[in-house]
């Protein structure tokens, strides 16, 4: 089905997404534990700075500042009654940035409405019911649509139950839906879902785009993308991995990934078949600029597993890659996208 994002992918062969929210806002004064969603009304110029930085770096798609924008997450900050206000504001800021970017450069970009996990466990492991989850996600999805997003972007999920609830809620808006899950070094989500099963499930539930985000690092992220590609069919696949491996250094989390590493990751993601390529935690505009430059100036190549191992790490060699190859046409619960 044609939509603004699939048309963009068709026009150039791939789409460059943006990078991290929290990591970059920390540099603007965001304190650990404070919800960045509130900055959409408290410090909108900083959110515009974030969006503009990624657009200038070459992003074709930016996510709204609404990852924790459901009532489930906002209640942790006594803001559960501000779902509509905060999500509309987040969408309007991203829309404003994209529209200004087009006016100045003639380059179109996509606004994706970020919908992160509730942080709750579903019955029988916890108290969250399907109906309550759908209602919570619907409140967010409707507000994001009202604010002007082009796509609803369900991200960092770990259970198929939560994916089902989010997709059901998003369908009410009529917008295209992307769903991504996060996986560990064993290519399993926190709730034990494997990438191929997630791809089949999300596709059947109504997602227009599927993929993996966050995780441990670019090599591990692409392990998961490998599995998703085996069951994604004609759906475009997302690769949006963390900027290297996180480490706690001098009281703060740092990511080891250089712009050069992330450029290599972007090329291997494209070569293996991913169509939407971006970064997650730790990814700065400088990383996205390097990724964009590499993708624009390096022709699509046959996927080379050995070269990928050398560039991104030995972990890739430990994964069965028999389903990745040559034709290049295949098509943590509550963790913040930081």
C-alpha positions as CSV (number, residue, x, y, z in Angstrom):
1,X,0.0,0.0,0.0
2,X,1.4,3.4,-1.0
3,X,2.0,6.0,1.7
4,X,4.4,8.8,2.3
5,X,7.1,6.6,3.8
6,X,6.9,3.8,1.4
7,X,6.9,6.3,-1.5
8,X,10.1,7.9,0.0
9,X,11.8,4.5,0.2
10,X,10.8,3.7,-3.4
11,X,12.2,6.9,-4.6
12,X,15.7,6.4,-3.3
13,X,15.9,2.7,-2.2
14,X,16.2,3.5,1.5
15,X,15.3,6.0,4.2
16,X,17.6,7.5,6.9
17,X,15.9,7.8,10.2
18,X,17.1,10.0,13.1
19,X,19.1,9.0,16.3
20,X,18.7,9.3,20.1
21,X,16.5,11.7,22.1
22,X,17.7,11.5,25.7
23,X,21.4,11.3,24.9
24,X,21.3,14.5,22.9
25,X,19.0,16.3,25.3
26,X,21.3,15.5,28.3
27,X,23.7,17.8,26.6
28,X,21.1,20.5,26.7
29,X,20.5,20.1,30.4
30,X,18.0,17.3,30.7
31,X,18.5,15.6,34.0
32,X,18.4,11.8,34.4
33,X,14.9,10.6,35.4
34,X,13.2,13.8,34.1
35,X,10.7,13.0,31.3
36,X,11.8,14.6,28.0
37,X,8.1,14.6,27.0
38,X,7.5,17.6,29.2
39,X,10.1,19.6,27.3
40,X,7.7,19.7,24.3
41,X,5.8,22.4,26.3
42,X,8.5,23.5,28.8
43,X,11.5,23.9,26.4
44,X,10.2,23.6,22.8
45,X,13.2,25.3,21.4
46,X,15.4,22.5,22.6
47,X,13.2,19.9,20.9
48,X,13.2,21.9,17.7
49,X,17.0,22.0,18.0
50,X,17.0,18.2,18.2
51,X,14.8,17.7,15.2
52,X,16.6,20.4,13.1
53,X,20.0,18.9,14.0
54,X,18.9,15.5,12.6
55,X,17.2,17.0,9.5
56,X,20.4,18.9,8.7
57,X,22.4,15.8,9.2
58,X,20.4,14.1,6.5
59,X,17.5,12.3,8.3
60,X,14.5,11.5,6.1
61,X,12.4,10.6,9.1
62,X,12.3,12.0,12.6
63,X,10.5,10.7,15.6
64,X,8.4,12.9,17.9
65,X,9.4,13.5,21.5
66,X,6.7,11.2,22.8
67,X,8.3,7.9,23.6
68,X,6.9,7.9,27.1
69,X,3.7,9.7,26.2
70,X,1.1,7.2,27.4
71,X,-0.7,7.7,30.6
72,X,1.0,4.6,31.9
73,X,4.4,6.3,31.7
74,X,3.3,9.8,32.5
75,X,1.7,8.8,35.7
76,X,5.2,8.2,37.1
77,X,5.6,12.0,36.9
78,X,2.0,12.9,37.9
79,X,1.3,13.9,34.3
80,X,-1.1,11.2,33.3
81,X,-3.8,13.8,32.6
82,X,-1.6,15.6,30.0
83,X,-1.5,12.9,27.4
84,X,-3.3,14.9,24.8
85,X,-1.5,18.1,25.4
86,X,2.0,16.6,25.4
87,X,1.5,14.4,22.4
88,X,-0.1,17.1,20.3
89,X,2.8,19.4,21.2
90,X,5.4,16.8,20.3
91,X,3.8,16.2,16.9
92,X,3.4,19.8,16.2
93,X,7.1,20.6,16.9
94,X,8.3,17.8,14.6
95,X,5.8,18.9,11.9
96,X,7.1,22.5,12.3
97,X,10.7,21.3,11.9
98,X,10.0,19.2,8.9
99,X,7.9,21.9,7.1
100,X,10.6,24.5,7.7
101,X,13.2,22.1,6.4
102,X,11.3,21.6,3.2
103,X,10.7,25.3,2.8
104,X,14.5,25.9,3.1
105,X,15.9,23.0,1.3
106,X,13.2,21.5,-0.9
107,X,13.8,18.1,0.8
108,X,10.8,16.3,2.2
109,X,10.9,14.3,5.5
110,X,8.5,12.1,7.4
111,X,7.2,12.8,10.9
112,X,6.8,9.5,12.8
113,X,4.8,9.5,16.1
114,X,6.8,7.6,18.7
115,X,4.8,5.3,20.9
116,X,7.0,3.4,23.4
117,X,6.1,0.6,25.8
118,X,3.8,1.1,28.8
119,X,6.3,-0.3,31.3
120,X,3.5,-2.7,32.6
121,X,3.2,-6.4,32.4
122,X,0.2,-8.0,30.8
123,X,-2.1,-10.5,32.6
124,X,-1.4,-13.1,34.0
125,X,2.2,-11.9,34.8
126,X,0.9,-8.5,35.7
127,X,-2.2,-6.4,35.9
128,X,-2.4,-4.8,32.5
129,X,-5.4,-6.0,30.4
130,X,-5.6,-5.8,26.6
131,X,-8.5,-3.4,26.7
132,X,-6.7,-1.1,29.1
133,X,-3.6,-1.1,26.9
134,X,-5.5,-0.4,23.8
135,X,-7.3,2.5,25.5
136,X,-4.0,4.0,26.7
137,X,-2.3,3.7,23.3
138,X,-5.4,5.0,21.5
139,X,-5.3,8.2,23.6
140,X,-1.7,8.8,22.5
141,X,-2.2,7.7,18.9
142,X,-5.2,10.0,18.4
143,X,-3.3,13.0,19.8
144,X,-0.2,12.3,17.6
145,X,-2.4,12.1,14.6
146,X,-4.1,15.4,15.6
147,X,-0.7,17.0,15.9
148,X,0.2,16.1,12.3
149,X,2.3,13.0,12.2
150,X,2.6,11.0,9.0
151,X,3.2,7.6,10.5
152,X,2.7,6.0,13.9
153,X,5.9,4.4,15.2
154,X,5.5,1.7,17.8
155,X,9.0,1.1,19.2
156,X,11.2,-0.7,21.7
157,X,8.5,-3.3,22.4
158,X,9.3,-6.7,24.1
159,X,6.0,-8.6,23.9
160,X,3.6,-9.5,21.1
161,X,0.7,-8.7,23.4
162,X,1.8,-5.1,23.7
163,X,2.5,-4.9,20.0
164,X,-1.0,-6.2,19.3
165,X,-2.6,-3.6,21.6
166,X,-0.6,-0.7,20.2
167,X,-1.3,-1.7,16.6
168,X,-5.0,-2.0,17.3
169,X,-5.1,1.4,18.8
170,X,-3.1,3.0,16.0
171,X,-5.4,1.6,13.3
172,X,-8.1,3.9,14.5
173,X,-6.2,6.8,13.0
174,X,-5.9,5.4,9.5
175,X,-2.2,6.2,9.5
176,X,0.6,3.8,8.4
177,X,2.0,1.8,11.3
178,X,5.6,0.8,12.0
179,X,6.4,-1.6,14.8
180,X,9.8,-2.4,16.1
181,X,11.0,-4.7,18.9
182,X,14.2,-4.7,20.9
183,X,16.3,-7.8,21.3
184,X,19.3,-8.9,23.4
185,X,22.5,-10.6,22.5
186,X,20.7,-13.9,22.0
187,X,18.2,-12.3,19.6
188,X,15.3,-12.6,22.0
189,X,13.2,-9.9,23.5
190,X,12.9,-9.5,27.2
191,X,9.7,-11.6,27.0
192,X,11.3,-14.3,24.9
193,X,10.1,-13.3,21.4
194,X,12.5,-14.1,18.5
195,X,12.8,-11.7,15.6
196,X,11.2,-14.0,12.9
197,X,8.1,-14.6,15.1
198,X,7.8,-10.9,15.8
199,X,7.9,-10.1,12.1
200,X,5.2,-12.6,11.3
201,X,3.0,-11.4,14.2
202,X,3.3,-7.7,13.6
203,X,2.7,-8.1,9.8
204,X,-0.4,-10.2,10.5
205,X,-1.6,-7.6,13.0
206,X,-1.4,-4.8,10.5
207,X,2.0,-3.2,10.6
208,X,3.2,-1.6,7.3
209,X,6.8,-1.6,8.5
210,X,8.6,-3.9,10.9
211,X,12.1,-4.0,12.4
212,X,14.4,-3.8,15.4
213,X,15.6,-0.9,17.5
214,X,17.7,-0.2,20.5
215,X,19.4,-3.5,21.8
216,X,23.1,-3.8,22.7
217,X,24.9,-2.5,19.7
218,X,25.0,-2.4,15.9
219,X,26.3,-5.9,15.4
220,X,23.6,-7.4,17.6
221,X,20.9,-5.2,16.1
222,X,21.7,-6.6,12.7
223,X,21.5,-10.2,14.0
224,X,17.9,-9.4,14.9
225,X,17.3,-7.7,11.5
226,X,18.5,-10.9,9.9
227,X,15.7,-12.9,11.5
228,X,13.1,-10.3,10.8
229,X,14.0,-10.3,7.1
230,X,13.3,-14.0,6.8
231,X,9.6,-13.3,7.7
232,X,9.0,-9.7,6.7
233,X,7.7,-10.6,3.2
234,X,7.2,-7.3,1.2
235,X,7.2,-5.1,4.2
236,X,10.1,-2.6,4.5
237,X,12.4,-3.5,7.5
238,X,13.8,-1.0,10.0
239,X,17.3,-1.2,11.5
240,X,17.7,1.4,14.3
241,X,20.5,0.3,16.5
242,X,22.3,1.8,19.5
243,X,25.5,3.7,18.8
244,X,27.9,0.9,19.9
245,X,28.0,-0.7,23.3
246,X,27.0,1.3,26.4
247,X,29.5,1.6,29.2
248,X,29.3,3.4,32.6
249,X,32.2,5.9,32.6
250,X,32.8,8.6,35.2
251,X,29.2,8.6,36.4
252,X,27.5,8.6,33.0
253,X,26.6,6.2,30.2
254,X,28.8,6.5,27.1
255,X,28.6,4.7,23.8
256,X,31.7,3.5,22.0
257,X,30.4,3.9,18.5
258,X,32.2,6.4,16.3
259,X,30.7,8.0,13.3
260,X,32.8,5.7,11.1
261,X,31.4,2.6,12.9
262,X,27.9,3.8,12.5
263,X,28.5,4.5,8.8
264,X,29.7,0.9,8.3
265,X,26.6,-0.3,10.2
266,X,24.4,1.7,7.9
267,X,25.9,0.2,4.8
268,X,25.7,-3.4,6.1
269,X,22.1,-2.8,7.1
270,X,21.2,-1.6,3.7
271,X,23.2,-4.3,1.9
272,X,21.4,-7.0,3.9
273,X,18.0,-5.6,3.0
274,X,16.9,-3.0,5.6
275,X,15.1,-0.1,4.1
276,X,14.8,2.3,7.0
277,X,18.2,2.8,8.7
278,X,18.8,5.0,11.8
279,X,20.3,5.0,15.2
280,X,19.0,4.7,18.7
281,X,20.6,5.3,22.1
282,X,23.8,7.3,21.9
283,X,23.4,8.3,18.2
284,X,24.1,12.0,17.6
285,X,23.5,14.1,14.5
286,X,27.2,13.6,13.7
287,X,26.7,9.9,13.6
288,X,23.6,10.3,11.3
289,X,25.6,12.6,9.0
290,X,28.2,10.0,8.6
291,X,25.6,7.3,7.9
292,X,23.9,9.5,5.4
293,X,27.1,10.3,3.6
294,X,28.1,6.6,3.4
295,X,24.7,5.6,2.1
296,X,24.6,8.3,-0.5
297,X,28.1,7.7,-1.8
298,X,28.5,3.9,-1.6
299,X,26.6,1.8,-4.2
300,X,24.6,-1.1,-2.9
301,X,26.9,-4.1,-2.5
302,X,26.4,-7.9,-2.2
303,X,26.1,-8.6,1.5
304,X,29.5,-9.6,2.9
305,X,29.3,-11.4,6.3
306,X,33.0,-11.6,6.7
307,X,33.5,-7.8,6.1
308,X,30.7,-7.1,8.5
309,X,32.3,-9.2,11.2
310,X,35.6,-7.4,10.7
311,X,33.9,-4.0,10.9
312,X,31.2,-4.5,13.6
313,X,32.6,-7.2,15.8
314,X,33.0,-10.9,16.2
315,X,29.5,-11.3,17.7
316,X,28.1,-11.5,14.1
317,X,30.1,-14.6,13.4
318,X,28.3,-16.4,16.1
319,X,24.9,-16.1,14.4
320,X,23.5,-18.4,11.7
321,X,23.5,-16.1,8.6
322,X,22.3,-18.7,6.1
323,X,19.2,-16.6,5.3
324,X,21.2,-13.4,4.5
325,X,22.7,-13.1,1.1
326,X,23.1,-12.0,-2.3
327,X,20.0,-10.6,-3.9
328,X,19.8,-7.5,-1.7
329,X,16.1,-7.2,-2.3
330,X,14.5,-8.8,0.7
331,X,12.6,-6.7,1.5
332,X,13.6,-3.8,27.1
333,X,10.5,-3.3,28.7
334,X,10.0,0.4,29.4
335,X,13.5,1.4,28.3
336,X,13.7,4.9,27.1
337,X,15.0,5.6,23.6
338,X,18.0,7.6,24.8
